Amino acid sequence: MKIAIASEGKDESSQVSAVSGRAPYYLIFEDKKLIKTVENPFRFGGGAGFAVAQMLANEDVKLVVSGHFGPKP
């Protein structure tokens, strides 16, 4: 199962982001291994929650970890 973590940085030692849709990066893990780092292209525009949810769904992510989720993901 793929898990995405909203992150302040590009690697596993980075802090979990306090926000989901506007997180700078998403770290995608599978079988406890970091398999991909995705820079969030939606963090500055409107509709970030929905756009990030779609981006992660396209990556086949099943679980997202973040400090806070807004009303629209």
N, CA, C and O atoms as a Maestro MAE file, in Angstrom:
{
 s_m_m2io_version
 :::
 2.0.0
}

f_m_ct {
 s_m_title
 :::
 protein
 m_atom[292] {
  # First column is atom index #
  i_m_mmod_type
  r_m_x_coord
  r_m_y_coord
  r_m_z_coord
  i_m_residue_number
  s_m_chain_name
  s_m_pdb_residue_name
  s_m_pdb_atom_name
  i_m_atomic_number
  :::
  1 25 0.845 -1.181 0.000 1 A "MET " " N  " 7
  2 3 0.000 0.000 0.000 1 A "MET " " CA " 6
  3 2 0.887 1.240 0.000 1 A "MET " " C  " 6
  4 15 1.853 1.318 0.759 1 A "MET " " O  " 8
  5 25 0.559 2.202 -0.848 2 A "LYS " " N  " 7
  6 3 1.308 3.455 -0.901 2 A "LYS " " CA " 6
  7 2 0.742 4.440 0.114 2 A "LYS " " C  " 6
  8 15 -0.470 4.613 0.244 2 A "LYS " " O  " 8
  9 25 1.661 5.075 0.823 3 A "ILE " " N  " 7
  10 3 1.325 6.082 1.833 3 A "ILE " " CA " 6
  11 2 2.055 7.366 1.478 3 A "ILE " " C  " 6
  12 15 3.252 7.338 1.193 3 A "ILE " " O  " 8
  13 25 1.350 8.495 1.490 4 A "ALA " " N  " 7
  14 3 1.964 9.801 1.239 4 A "ALA " " CA " 6
  15 2 1.997 10.596 2.534 4 A "ALA " " C  " 6
  16 15 1.025 10.622 3.289 4 A "ALA " " O  " 8
  17 25 3.124 11.241 2.778 5 A "ILE " " N  " 7
  18 3 3.282 12.087 3.953 5 A "ILE " " CA " 6
  19 2 3.533 13.516 3.486 5 A "ILE " " C  " 6
  20 15 4.480 13.777 2.744 5 A "ILE " " O  " 8
  21 25 2.682 14.437 3.924 6 A "ALA " " N  " 7
  22 3 2.886 15.860 3.646 6 A "ALA " " CA " 6
  23 2 4.142 16.280 4.395 6 A "ALA " " C  " 6
  24 15 4.249 16.074 5.604 6 A "ALA " " O  " 8
  25 25 5.090 16.869 3.678 7 A "SER " " N  " 7
  26 3 6.407 17.100 4.262 7 A "SER " " CA " 6
  27 2 6.904 18.526 4.021 7 A "SER " " C  " 6
  28 15 6.571 19.160 3.020 7 A "SER " " O  " 8
  29 25 7.700 19.002 4.958 8 A "GLU " " N  " 7
  30 3 8.357 20.302 4.815 8 A "GLU " " CA " 6
  31 2 9.624 20.207 3.975 8 A "GLU " " C  " 6
  32 15 10.139 21.226 3.514 8 A "GLU " " O  " 8
  33 25 10.130 18.997 3.772 9 A "GLY " " N  " 7
  34 3 11.372 18.815 3.021 9 A "GLY " " CA " 6
  35 2 11.321 17.610 2.114 9 A "GLY " " C  " 6
  36 15 10.295 16.940 1.996 9 A "GLY " " O  " 8
  37 25 12.452 17.343 1.473 10 A "LYS " " N  " 7
  38 3 12.521 16.332 0.424 10 A "LYS " " CA " 6
  39 2 12.910 14.930 0.895 10 A "LYS " " C  " 6
  40 15 12.887 13.991 0.099 10 A "LYS " " O  " 8
  41 25 13.264 14.769 2.162 11 A "ASP " " N  " 7
  42 3 13.753 13.457 2.582 11 A "ASP " " CA " 6
  43 2 13.082 12.974 3.858 11 A "ASP " " C  " 6
  44 15 12.291 13.688 4.475 11 A "ASP " " O  " 8
  45 25 13.409 11.766 4.233 12 A "GLU " " N  " 7
  46 3 12.760 11.102 5.367 12 A "GLU " " CA " 6
  47 2 12.986 11.785 6.709 12 A "GLU " " C  " 6
  48 15 12.213 11.574 7.643 12 A "GLU " " O  " 8
  49 25 14.019 12.590 6.821 13 A "SER " " N  " 7
  50 3 14.284 13.270 8.095 13 A "SER " " CA " 6
  51 2 13.528 14.594 8.212 13 A "SER " " C  " 6
  52 15 13.631 15.268 9.237 13 A "SER " " O  " 8
  53 25 12.780 14.972 7.192 14 A "SER " " N  " 7
  54 3 12.021 16.227 7.196 14 A "SER " " CA " 6
  55 2 10.812 16.132 8.125 14 A "SER " " C  " 6
  56 15 10.309 15.044 8.407 14 A "SER " " O  " 8
  57 25 10.361 17.289 8.591 15 A "GLN " " N  " 7
  58 3 9.190 17.347 9.460 15 A "GLN " " CA " 6
  59 2 7.913 17.170 8.649 15 A "GLN " " C  " 6
  60 15 7.831 17.563 7.485 15 A "GLN " " O  " 8
  61 25 6.916 16.564 9.298 16 A "VAL " " N  " 7
  62 3 5.593 16.465 8.689 16 A "VAL " " CA " 6
  63 2 5.025 17.876 8.587 16 A "VAL " " C  " 6
  64 15 5.113 18.658 9.534 16 A "VAL " " O  " 8
  65 25 4.451 18.192 7.453 17 A "SER " " N  " 7
  66 3 3.871 19.522 7.251 17 A "SER " " CA " 6
  67 2 2.613 19.696 8.094 17 A "SER " " C  " 6
  68 15 1.841 18.755 8.277 17 A "SER " " O  " 8
  69 25 2.420 20.885 8.594 18 A "ALA " " N  " 7
  70 3 1.233 21.197 9.392 18 A "ALA " " CA " 6
  71 2 -0.014 21.348 8.516 18 A "ALA " " C  " 6
  72 15 -1.134 21.362 9.027 18 A "ALA " " O  " 8
  73 25 0.179 21.459 7.206 19 A "VAL " " N  " 7
  74 3 -0.935 21.628 6.266 19 A "VAL " " CA " 6
  75 2 -0.854 20.549 5.190 19 A "VAL " " C  " 6
  76 15 0.225 20.032 4.900 19 A "VAL " " O  " 8
  77 25 -1.987 20.218 4.610 20 A "SER " " N  " 7
  78 3 -1.968 19.172 3.584 20 A "SER " " CA " 6
  79 2 -1.887 19.753 2.179 20 A "SER " " C  " 6
  80 15 -0.916 19.488 1.470 20 A "SER " " O  " 8
  81 25 -2.864 20.530 1.757 21 A "GLY " " N  " 7
  82 3 -2.911 21.033 0.394 21 A "GLY " " CA " 6
  83 2 -1.781 21.965 0.040 21 A "GLY " " C  " 6
  84 15 -1.419 22.081 -1.131 21 A "GLY " " O  " 8
  85 25 -1.218 22.627 1.020 22 A "ARG " " N  " 7
  86 3 -0.150 23.591 0.759 22 A "ARG " " CA " 6
  87 2 1.213 23.098 1.243 22 A "ARG " " C  " 6
  88 15 2.148 23.888 1.367 22 A "ARG " " O  " 8
  89 25 1.329 21.818 1.512 23 A "ALA " " N  " 7
  90 3 2.619 21.247 1.909 23 A "ALA " " CA " 6
  91 2 3.624 21.399 0.766 23 A "ALA " " C  " 6
  92 15 3.259 21.230 -0.397 23 A "ALA " " O  " 8
  93 25 4.868 21.713 1.075 24 A "PRO " " N  " 7
  94 3 5.859 21.875 0.010 24 A "PRO " " CA " 6
  95 2 6.139 20.587 -0.776 24 A "PRO " " C  " 6
  96 15 6.371 20.628 -1.985 24 A "PRO " " O  " 8
  97 25 6.114 19.455 -0.085 25 A "TYR " " N  " 7
  98 3 6.437 18.168 -0.714 25 A "TYR " " CA " 6
  99 2 5.512 17.075 -0.191 25 A "TYR " " C  " 6
  100 15 4.881 17.207 0.858 25 A "TYR " " O  " 8
  101 25 5.456 16.005 -0.953 26 A "TYR " " N  " 7
  102 3 4.833 14.763 -0.504 26 A "TYR " " CA " 6
  103 2 5.846 13.656 -0.675 26 A "TYR " " C  " 6
  104 15 6.424 13.484 -1.748 26 A "TYR " " O  " 8
  105 25 6.058 12.900 0.398 27 A "LEU " " N  " 7
  106 3 6.944 11.742 0.352 27 A "LEU " " CA " 6
  107 2 6.059 10.511 0.220 27 A "LEU " " C  " 6
  108 15 5.162 10.296 1.035 27 A "LEU " " O  " 8
  109 25 6.308 9.707 -0.799 28 A "ILE " " N  " 7
  110 3 5.484 8.530 -1.040 28 A "ILE " " CA " 6
  111 2 6.285 7.291 -0.665 28 A "ILE " " C  " 6
  112 15 7.391 7.057 -1.152 28 A "ILE " " O  " 8
  113 25 5.679 6.509 0.223 29 A "PHE " " N  " 7
  114 3 6.307 5.295 0.732 29 A "PHE " " CA " 6
  115 2 5.519 4.070 0.285 29 A "PHE " " C  " 6
  116 15 4.301 4.115 0.117 29 A "PHE " " O  " 8
  117 25 6.248 2.979 0.100 30 A "GLU " " N  " 7
  118 3 5.622 1.685 -0.150 30 A "GLU " " CA " 6
  119 2 6.496 0.636 0.521 30 A "GLU " " C  " 6
  120 15 7.716 0.634 0.355 30 A "GLU " " O  " 8
  121 25 5.871 -0.248 1.271 31 A "ASP " " N  " 7
  122 3 6.602 -1.274 2.028 31 A "ASP " " CA " 6
  123 2 7.695 -0.657 2.902 31 A "ASP " " C  " 6
  124 15 8.810 -1.173 2.972 31 A "ASP " " O  " 8
  125 25 7.361 0.454 3.568 32 A "LYS " " N  " 7
  126 3 8.236 1.164 4.501 32 A "LYS " " CA " 6
  127 2 9.458 1.787 3.855 32 A "LYS " " C  " 6
  128 15 10.403 2.157 4.551 32 A "LYS " " O  " 8
  129 25 9.455 1.911 2.519 33 A "LYS " " N  " 7
  130 3 10.582 2.516 1.805 33 A "LYS " " CA " 6
  131 2 10.104 3.750 1.049 33 A "LYS " " C  " 6
  132 15 9.038 3.745 0.434 33 A "LYS " " O  " 8
  133 25 10.909 4.803 1.105 34 A "LEU " " N  " 7
  134 3 10.621 6.006 0.334 34 A "LEU " " CA " 6
  135 2 10.843 5.674 -1.139 34 A "LEU " " C  " 6
  136 15 11.953 5.330 -1.546 34 A "LEU " " O  " 8
  137 25 9.787 5.777 -1.928 35 A "ILE " " N  " 7
  138 3 9.918 5.447 -3.346 35 A "ILE " " CA " 6
  139 2 9.869 6.674 -4.256 35 A "ILE " " C  " 6
  140 15 10.306 6.619 -5.405 35 A "ILE " " O  " 8
  141 25 9.326 7.798 -3.728 36 A "LYS " " N  " 7
  142 3 9.205 8.970 -4.582 36 A "LYS " " CA " 6
  143 2 9.008 10.221 -3.726 36 A "LYS " " C  " 6
  144 15 8.311 10.189 -2.712 36 A "LYS " " O  " 8
  145 25 9.625 11.310 -4.144 37 A "THR " " N  " 7
  146 3 9.399 12.621 -3.545 37 A "THR " " CA " 6
  147 2 8.755 13.493 -4.615 37 A "THR " " C  " 6
  148 15 9.273 13.618 -5.725 37 A "THR " " O  " 8
  149 25 7.624 14.091 -4.271 38 A "VAL " " N  " 7
  150 3 6.885 14.907 -5.220 38 A "VAL " " CA " 6
  151 2 6.809 16.336 -4.686 38 A "VAL " " C  " 6
  152 15 6.307 16.568 -3.586 38 A "VAL " " O  " 8
  153 25 7.308 17.288 -5.470 39 A "GLU " " N  " 7
  154 3 7.143 18.688 -5.105 39 A "GLU " " CA " 6
  155 2 5.697 19.065 -5.407 39 A "GLU " " C  " 6
  156 15 5.177 18.731 -6.472 39 A "GLU " " O  " 8
  157 25 5.052 19.749 -4.488 40 A "ASN " " N  " 7
  158 3 3.646 20.095 -4.618 40 A "ASN " " CA " 6
  159 2 3.478 21.319 -5.532 40 A "ASN " " C  " 6
  160 15 3.763 22.442 -5.115 40 A "ASN " " O  " 8
  161 25 3.018 21.110 -6.772 41 A "PRO " " N  " 7
  162 3 2.866 22.241 -7.686 41 A "PRO " " CA " 6
  163 2 1.640 23.103 -7.389 41 A "PRO " " C  " 6
  164 15 1.461 24.155 -8.003 41 A "PRO " " O  " 8
  165 25 0.797 22.667 -6.456 42 A "PHE " " N  " 7
  166 3 -0.463 23.360 -6.163 42 A "PHE " " CA " 6
  167 2 -0.412 24.182 -4.878 42 A "PHE " " C  " 6
  168 15 -1.428 24.755 -4.484 42 A "PHE " " O  " 8
  169 25 0.717 24.253 -4.230 43 A "ARG " " N  " 7
  170 3 0.760 24.866 -2.896 43 A "ARG " " CA " 6
  171 2 0.514 26.361 -2.888 43 A "ARG " " C  " 6
  172 15 0.199 26.908 -1.832 43 A "ARG " " O  " 8
  173 25 0.641 27.047 -4.009 44 A "PHE " " N  " 7
  174 3 0.447 28.491 -4.038 44 A "PHE " " CA " 6
  175 2 -0.859 28.927 -4.686 44 A "PHE " " C  " 6
  176 15 -1.244 30.087 -4.544 44 A "PHE " " O  " 8
  177 25 -1.550 28.043 -5.389 45 A "GLY " " N  " 7
  178 3 -2.759 28.432 -6.110 45 A "GLY " " CA " 6
  179 2 -4.027 28.075 -5.365 45 A "GLY " " C  " 6
  180 15 -3.989 27.454 -4.303 45 A "GLY " " O  " 8
  181 25 -5.142 28.473 -5.931 46 A "GLY " " N  " 7
  182 3 -6.436 28.119 -5.371 46 A "GLY " " CA " 6
  183 2 -6.779 26.666 -5.683 46 A "GLY " " C  " 6
  184 15 -6.255 26.088 -6.636 46 A "GLY " " O  " 8
  185 25 -7.645 26.090 -4.890 47 A "GLY " " N  " 7
  186 3 -8.079 24.715 -5.119 47 A "GLY " " CA " 6
  187 2 -7.025 23.671 -4.808 47 A "GLY " " C  " 6
  188 15 -7.052 22.575 -5.369 47 A "GLY " " O  " 8
  189 25 -6.099 23.998 -3.924 48 A "ALA " " N  " 7
  190 3 -4.981 23.102 -3.632 48 A "ALA " " CA " 6
  191 2 -5.445 21.761 -3.057 48 A "ALA " " C  " 6
  192 15 -4.895 20.718 -3.412 48 A "ALA " " O  " 8
  193 25 -6.435 21.773 -2.187 49 A "GLY " " N  " 7
  194 3 -6.887 20.529 -1.553 49 A "GLY " " CA " 6
  195 2 -7.360 19.507 -2.562 49 A "GLY " " C  " 6
  196 15 -6.931 18.354 -2.532 49 A "GLY " " O  " 8
  197 25 -8.243 19.923 -3.456 50 A "PHE " " N  " 7
  198 3 -8.772 19.003 -4.466 50 A "PHE " " CA " 6
  199 2 -7.671 18.565 -5.431 50 A "PHE " " C  " 6
  200 15 -7.584 17.387 -5.776 50 A "PHE " " O  " 8
  201 25 -6.832 19.505 -5.868 51 A "ALA " " N  " 7
  202 3 -5.774 19.194 -6.829 51 A "ALA " " CA " 6
  203 2 -4.759 18.210 -6.252 51 A "ALA " " C  " 6
  204 15 -4.323 17.291 -6.945 51 A "ALA " " O  " 8
  205 25 -4.382 18.398 -4.991 52 A "VAL " " N  " 7
  206 3 -3.442 17.481 -4.344 52 A "VAL " " CA " 6
  207 2 -4.084 16.100 -4.171 52 A "VAL " " C  " 6
  208 15 -3.424 15.083 -4.385 52 A "VAL " " O  " 8
  209 25 -5.339 16.058 -3.793 53 A "ALA " " N  " 7
  210 3 -6.028 14.771 -3.649 53 A "ALA " " CA " 6
  211 2 -6.011 14.018 -4.979 53 A "ALA " " C  " 6
  212 15 -5.771 12.811 -5.003 53 A "ALA " " O  " 8
  213 25 -6.263 14.716 -6.077 54 A "GLN " " N  " 7
  214 3 -6.237 14.076 -7.394 54 A "GLN " " CA " 6
  215 2 -4.829 13.629 -7.764 54 A "GLN " " C  " 6
  216 15 -4.649 12.536 -8.303 54 A "GLN " " O  " 8
  217 25 -3.834 14.457 -7.483 55 A "MET " " N  " 7
  218 3 -2.440 14.117 -7.779 55 A "MET " " CA " 6
  219 2 -2.034 12.836 -7.045 55 A "MET " " C  " 6
  220 15 -1.416 11.947 -7.630 55 A "MET " " O  " 8
  221 25 -2.388 12.750 -5.762 56 A "LEU " " N  " 7
  222 3 -2.026 11.571 -4.979 56 A "LEU " " CA " 6
  223 2 -2.823 10.342 -5.407 56 A "LEU " " C  " 6
  224 15 -2.298 9.228 -5.381 56 A "LEU " " O  " 8
  225 25 -4.061 10.526 -5.794 57 A "ALA " " N  " 7
  226 3 -4.856 9.404 -6.315 57 A "ALA " " CA " 6
  227 2 -4.228 8.879 -7.602 57 A "ALA " " C  " 6
  228 15 -4.206 7.670 -7.834 57 A "ALA " " O  " 8
  229 25 -3.719 9.776 -8.438 58 A "ASN " " N  " 7
  230 3 -3.046 9.357 -9.670 58 A "ASN " " CA " 6
  231 2 -1.780 8.552 -9.384 58 A "ASN " " C  " 6
  232 15 -1.351 7.749 -10.213 58 A "ASN " " O  " 8
  233 25 -1.187 8.766 -8.216 59 A "GLU " " N  " 7
  234 3 -0.005 8.008 -7.794 59 A "GLU " " CA " 6
  235 2 -0.400 6.702 -7.100 59 A "GLU " " C  " 6
  236 15 0.467 5.951 -6.653 59 A "GLU " " O  " 8
  237 25 -1.700 6.431 -7.010 60 A "ASP " " N  " 7
  238 3 -2.252 5.233 -6.364 60 A "ASP " " CA " 6
  239 2 -1.996 5.210 -4.846 60 A "ASP " " C  " 6
  240 15 -1.849 4.144 -4.247 60 A "ASP " " O  " 8
  241 25 -1.946 6.401 -4.243 61 A "VAL " " N  " 7
  242 3 -1.785 6.530 -2.793 61 A "VAL " " CA " 6
  243 2 -3.105 6.169 -2.121 61 A "VAL " " C  " 6
  244 15 -4.173 6.601 -2.557 61 A "VAL " " O  " 8
  245 25 -3.023 5.369 -1.054 62 A "LYS " " N  " 7
  246 3 -4.222 4.932 -0.335 62 A "LYS " " CA " 6
  247 2 -4.392 5.612 1.021 62 A "LYS " " C  " 6
  248 15 -5.491 5.609 1.575 62 A "LYS " " O  " 8
  249 25 -3.319 6.198 1.566 63 A "LEU " " N  " 7
  250 3 -3.363 6.829 2.890 63 A "LEU " " CA " 6
  251 2 -2.477 8.067 2.855 63 A "LEU " " C  " 6
  252 15 -1.375 8.036 2.307 63 A "LEU " " O  " 8
  253 25 -2.969 9.168 3.447 64 A "VAL " " N  " 7
  254 3 -2.211 10.417 3.500 64 A "VAL " " CA " 6
  255 2 -2.051 10.830 4.961 64 A "VAL " " C  " 6
  256 15 -3.004 10.789 5.739 64 A "VAL " " O  " 8
  257 25 -0.836 11.228 5.317 65 A "VAL " " N  " 7
  258 3 -0.526 11.699 6.663 65 A "VAL " " CA " 6
  259 2 -0.163 13.170 6.571 65 A "VAL " " C  " 6
  260 15 0.665 13.570 5.753 65 A "VAL " " O  " 8
  261 25 -0.797 13.974 7.425 66 A "SER " " N  " 7
  262 3 -0.527 15.421 7.456 66 A "SER " " CA " 6
  263 2 -0.920 15.944 8.826 66 A "SER " " C  " 6
  264 15 -1.656 15.294 9.567 66 A "SER " " O  " 8
  265 25 -0.416 17.132 9.152 67 A "GLY " " N  " 7
  266 3 -0.778 17.752 10.421 67 A "GLY " " CA " 6
  267 2 -2.225 18.193 10.467 67 A "GLY " " C  " 6
  268 15 -2.869 18.095 11.511 67 A "GLY " " O  " 8
  269 25 -2.752 18.683 9.339 68 A "HIS " " N  " 7
  270 3 -4.122 19.201 9.291 68 A "HIS " " CA " 6
  271 2 -4.665 19.047 7.882 68 A "HIS " " C  " 6
  272 15 -3.939 19.222 6.903 68 A "HIS " " O  " 8
  273 25 -5.935 18.721 7.787 69 A "PHE " " N  " 7
  274 3 -6.606 18.643 6.507 69 A "PHE " " CA " 6
  275 2 -7.708 19.692 6.457 69 A "PHE " " C  " 6
  276 15 -8.513 19.805 7.381 69 A "PHE " " O  " 8
  277 25 -7.736 20.452 5.378 70 A "GLY " " N  " 7
  278 3 -8.791 21.433 5.187 70 A "GLY " " CA " 6
  279 2 -10.077 20.730 4.757 70 A "GLY " " C  " 6
  280 15 -10.128 19.501 4.719 70 A "GLY " " O  " 8
  281 25 -11.112 21.499 4.432 71 A "PRO " " N  " 7
  282 3 -12.420 20.917 4.125 71 A "PRO " " CA " 6
  283 2 -12.557 20.347 2.718 71 A "PRO " " C  " 6
  284 15 -13.566 19.701 2.433 71 A "PRO " " O  " 8
  285 25 -11.587 20.555 1.820 72 A "LYS " " N  " 7
  286 3 -11.801 20.193 0.424 72 A "LYS " " CA " 6
  287 2 -10.948 19.068 -0.165 72 A "LYS " " C  " 6
  288 15 -11.065 18.826 -1.366 72 A "LYS " " O  " 8
  289 25 -10.115 18.374 0.574 73 A "PRO " " N  " 7
  290 3 -9.401 17.261 -0.093 73 A "PRO " " CA " 6
  291 2 -10.327 16.087 -0.202 73 A "PRO " " C  " 6
  292 15 -9.942 15.043 -0.727 73 A "PRO " " O  " 8
  :::
 }
 m_bond[291] {
  # First column is bond index #
  i_m_from
  i_m_to
  i_m_order
  :::
  1 1 2 1
  2 2 3 1
  3 3 4 2
  4 3 5 1
  5 5 6 1
  6 6 7 1
  7 7 8 2
  8 7 9 1
  9 9 10 1
  10 10 11 1
  11 11 12 2
  12 11 13 1
  13 13 14 1
  14 14 15 1
  15 15 16 2
  16 15 17 1
  17 17 18 1
  18 18 19 1
  19 19 20 2
  20 19 21 1
  21 21 22 1
  22 22 23 1
  23 23 24 2
  24 23 25 1
  25 25 26 1
  26 26 27 1
  27 27 28 2
  28 27 29 1
  29 29 30 1
  30 30 31 1
  31 31 32 2
  32 31 33 1
  33 33 34 1
  34 34 35 1
  35 35 36 2
  36 35 37 1
  37 37 38 1
  38 38 39 1
  39 39 40 2
  40 39 41 1
  41 41 42 1
  42 42 43 1
  43 43 44 2
  44 43 45 1
  45 45 46 1
  46 46 47 1
  47 47 48 2
  48 47 49 1
  49 49 50 1
  50 50 51 1
  51 51 52 2
  52 51 53 1
  53 53 54 1
  54 54 55 1
  55 55 56 2
  56 55 57 1
  57 57 58 1
  58 58 59 1
  59 59 60 2
  60 59 61 1
  61 61 62 1
  62 62 63 1
  63 63 64 2
  64 63 65 1
  65 65 66 1
  66 66 67 1
  67 67 68 2
  68 67 69 1
  69 69 70 1
  70 70 71 1
  71 71 72 2
  72 71 73 1
  73 73 74 1
  74 74 75 1
  75 75 76 2
  76 75 77 1
  77 77 78 1
  78 78 79 1
  79 79 80 2
  80 79 81 1
  81 81 82 1
  82 82 83 1
  83 83 84 2
  84 83 85 1
  85 85 86 1
  86 86 87 1
  87 87 88 2
  88 87 89 1
  89 89 90 1
  90 90 91 1
  91 91 92 2
  92 91 93 1
  93 93 94 1
  94 94 95 1
  95 95 96 2
  96 95 97 1
  97 97 98 1
  98 98 99 1
  99 99 100 2
  100 99 101 1
  101 101 102 1
  102 102 103 1
  103 103 104 2
  104 103 105 1
  105 105 106 1
  106 106 107 1
  107 107 108 2
  108 107 109 1
  109 109 110 1
  110 110 111 1
  111 111 112 2
  112 111 113 1
  113 113 114 1
  114 114 115 1
  115 115 116 2
  116 115 117 1
  117 117 118 1
  118 118 119 1
  119 119 120 2
  120 119 121 1
  121 121 122 1
  122 122 123 1
  123 123 124 2
  124 123 125 1
  125 125 126 1
  126 126 127 1
  127 127 128 2
  128 127 129 1
  129 129 130 1
  130 130 131 1
  131 131 132 2
  132 131 133 1
  133 133 134 1
  134 134 135 1
  135 135 136 2
  136 135 137 1
  137 137 138 1
  138 138 139 1
  139 139 140 2
  140 139 141 1
  141 141 142 1
  142 142 143 1
  143 143 144 2
  144 143 145 1
  145 145 146 1
  146 146 147 1
  147 147 148 2
  148 147 149 1
  149 149 150 1
  150 150 151 1
  151 151 152 2
  152 151 153 1
  153 153 154 1
  154 154 155 1
  155 155 156 2
  156 155 157 1
  157 157 158 1
  158 158 159 1
  159 159 160 2
  160 159 161 1
  161 161 162 1
  162 162 163 1
  163 163 164 2
  164 163 165 1
  165 165 166 1
  166 166 167 1
  167 167 168 2
  168 167 169 1
  169 169 170 1
  170 170 171 1
  171 171 172 2
  172 171 173 1
  173 173 174 1
  174 174 175 1
  175 175 176 2
  176 175 177 1
  177 177 178 1
  178 178 179 1
  179 179 180 2
  180 179 181 1
  181 181 182 1
  182 182 183 1
  183 183 184 2
  184 183 185 1
  185 185 186 1
  186 186 187 1
  187 187 188 2
  188 187 189 1
  189 189 190 1
  190 190 191 1
  191 191 192 2
  192 191 193 1
  193 193 194 1
  194 194 195 1
  195 195 196 2
  196 195 197 1
  197 197 198 1
  198 198 199 1
  199 199 200 2
  200 199 201 1
  201 201 202 1
  202 202 203 1
  203 203 204 2
  204 203 205 1
  205 205 206 1
  206 206 207 1
  207 207 208 2
  208 207 209 1
  209 209 210 1
  210 210 211 1
  211 211 212 2
  212 211 213 1
  213 213 214 1
  214 214 215 1
  215 215 216 2
  216 215 217 1
  217 217 218 1
  218 218 219 1
  219 219 220 2
  220 219 221 1
  221 221 222 1
  222 222 223 1
  223 223 224 2
  224 223 225 1
  225 225 226 1
  226 226 227 1
  227 227 228 2
  228 227 229 1
  229 229 230 1
  230 230 231 1
  231 231 232 2
  232 231 233 1
  233 233 234 1
  234 234 235 1
  235 235 236 2
  236 235 237 1
  237 237 238 1
  238 238 239 1
  239 239 240 2
  240 239 241 1
  241 241 242 1
  242 242 243 1
  243 243 244 2
  244 243 245 1
  245 245 246 1
  246 246 247 1
  247 247 248 2
  248 247 249 1
  249 249 250 1
  250 250 251 1
  251 251 252 2
  252 251 253 1
  253 253 254 1
  254 254 255 1
  255 255 256 2
  256 255 257 1
  257 257 258 1
  258 258 259 1
  259 259 260 2
  260 259 261 1
  261 261 262 1
  262 262 263 1
  263 263 264 2
  264 263 265 1
  265 265 266 1
  266 266 267 1
  267 267 268 2
  268 267 269 1
  269 269 270 1
  270 270 271 1
  271 271 272 2
  272 271 273 1
  273 273 274 1
  274 274 275 1
  275 275 276 2
  276 275 277 1
  277 277 278 1
  278 278 279 1
  279 279 280 2
  280 279 281 1
  281 281 282 1
  282 282 283 1
  283 283 284 2
  284 283 285 1
  285 285 286 1
  286 286 287 1
  287 287 288 2
  288 287 289 1
  289 289 290 1
  290 290 291 1
  291 291 292 2
  :::
 }
}
